[in-house]
Amino acid sequence: MSRKRILIVEDEQEFADMVKLRLELEEFICDTAHTTDEGIKAIYTALYDLIILDLMMPGGGGFSILEKMQQNLNKPRIPVIILTGKAINAEVKALIGRYQVNAVFSKPYDPEDFIFKVKELAR
């Protein structure tokens, strides 16, 4: 079975590196992007089995990326996990539903639950 490829879009370098290391220990191939524009470019230039998005980043954040993904009907739907420090209020919940996000984790997150969900969605 081929290794699954994951894109981590997170503006905090150290946090992105920690998530990447955890996933690589589980045999995933991981790329990182640290701005909204880098994330969008990565999605359009490579094939991913899963995308992990932070909501608050330079250039618009995770919802901007989800909007671009939704507009591009030529790409197959890619599962998305939100991993954020932003409060999950009613407005955020509505947007998560609108963009059909597969899972949401708040920082700090439970690594075991997170890895379980990543494995489930990246199949």
C-alpha positions, -999 to 999 in steps of 0.1 A, spaced: 0 0 0 13 34 -9 21 60 18 -5 87 21 4 124 16 -8 151 39 -5 189 36 -2 208 69 -11 245 65 0 262 98 17 296 102 35 286 135 67 269 123 74 250 155 38 237 158 37 227 121 70 208 126 57 190 157 25 179 138 46 168 108 70 148 130 40 130 147 25 121 113 58 110 98 63 86 127 30 71 115 44 66 80 27 96 64 44 118 38 39 154 50 44 188 33 40 221 51 28 256 41 30 286 64 7 311 47 -26 310 30 -10 316 -4 15 288 1 -13 265 11 -34 273 -19 -4 269 -42 5 235 -27 -31 222 -31 -30 232 -68 4 217 -75 3 183 -57 -21 156 -49 -30 151 -12 -50 125 7 -57 149 35 -53 186 44 -48 199 79 -56 236 82 -52 263 108 -79 289 106 -59 320 116 -30 327 93 -15 355 72 -34 361 39 -69 350 49 -65 317 68 -81 283 65 -115 295 54 -100 313 24 -83 280 14 -116 261 18 -133 287 -4 -107 282 -31 -110 245 -29 -147 246 -32 -145 269 -63 -122 244 -80 -146 218 -92 -119 200 -113 -102 186 -82 -117 157 -62 -129 165 -27 -100 162 -3 -108 154 34 -100 184 57 -91 186 94 -92 220 111 -65 223 138 -69 257 154 -65 279 185 -95 299 174 -126 297 195 -153 275 179 -183 298 181 -216 296 162 -202 315 132 -172 292 129 -194 261 133 -216 274 104 -186 278 82 -172 244 91 -206 229 80 -207 250 48 -173 238 37 -180 202 48 -149 200 71 -144 164 83 -131 171 118 -121 199 141 -94 199 168 -87 228 191 -52 236 203 -40 221 226 -52 188 211 -52 152 221 -25 135 199 -40 101 201 -75 112 190 -59 134 163 -38 105 148 -68 82 149 -88 107 129 -60 113 105 -57 76 98 -94 73 94 -97 101 69 -65 95 49 -75 60 38 
